[in-house]
């Protein structure tokens, strides 16, 4: 049943992919005392971050590291059932004395990859982690390089690994936000999802050992523990003195699926605060959030100017669809704010009903939770006369007509210029003729003219 519930998470994430994601830090958990140094609570259906604390602070992950080890393993071993992984002397030497020898493998013992995955994640076996690293990477060092390369592929900017177990090293660190990305990638794998949901598992007999039963370190899914939480469906624990108690866990109830991450938890004797914090975070989410559809798509939210219309000179705008989001149970239209962004200052008729004219940013508790399209709420008819006059105006002011008029103007100008020049030349010729016809008489000619008189 738990396997089925885990499998539903990815299906639901597709179904609700149109639901808007809430901004991180939009909410705080005030109902419960929290004990973790860093943590997050995320909806696996929508990606909403409902709660976070020091989510980007570098922290030691302890055995949460094994989620990355498991992810590298399943990506490089296609047949888990029929692949045998040997436990070598080198692997034994690396884990000896660390307190992480859980399965007590013998040097030369071979375990199936499927059983190795279970032993890695259910009771968090360090000896198995080194066996996997050597088998997949050839050497532990090569495997660690693969882990760090994977951090780049996942876009993790604050994570670095130095071993596949999670044994303390000052240079082995991550953040709650990066762990969310690692865990999300790991839990997409069906074999990993199946393993983390089991409270008990029987490891098959090997060439050197009889079959043995392993028990989960995640007490939230152990019905015999005093911190059992019935809606928890699997996860991964971690602990070192430097890292404190750590836990990544999934829970599902009523169609809602969440991932909780708590890191750096200090437990007094006899108290399991990392399990308590996790269960309380799930309770808070299940009790206080629900999917909501707000803003009916027929309610006018703004007016937009329109030209060329018969009447009037504006039209009303509404949301294209209602807002679907994961919100507090007491949220409604009255608790939402929105910011209108029209595509234009003014629109031209005709306008069709449902025509997109802009967008609106939606805010809750001063945090942007999504963007909706804005559309015309009704049809706007155009005025035939206004459209005709606009067409005439557009014709004479169009670039093509302007070019033609410019060319015509130039031609006319050239013609006028030629005429002016031609007339000037003619006038100049006439002046020259007048100078020859009416030349000044000489003194002799004047005397002869006088004698004739």
Secondary structure, DSSP 8 states (H G I E B T S, - for coil): -HHHHHHHHHHHHHHTTTSB---TTS----SS----SEEEEEETTT--EEEEESTTS-B--GGGGHHHHHHHHHHH-S-TTT-EEE--HHHHHHHTTTT---S---TT-EEEHHHHHHHHHSS--HHHHHHHHHHHHSSHHHHHHHHHHHHHHTT-SS-B-S-SS----TT-BB-HHHHHHHHHHHHTSHHHHHHHT-SEEEE---SSS--EEEE-S-GGG-TTSTT--TTEEEEEEEEETTTEEEEEEEEEETTEEEEEEEEEE---TT--HHHHHHHHHHHHHHHHEEEEEES-TTSEEEEEEEESBSS-SEEEEEESS-EEEEEETT--GGGEEEEEEES-SEEES-B-TT-EEEEEEEEETTEEEEEEEEEESS-B-B-HHHHHHHHHHHHHHSHHHHHHHHHHHHHHHHHHHHHHHHHHHHHHHHHHHHHHHT----HHHHHHHHHH-
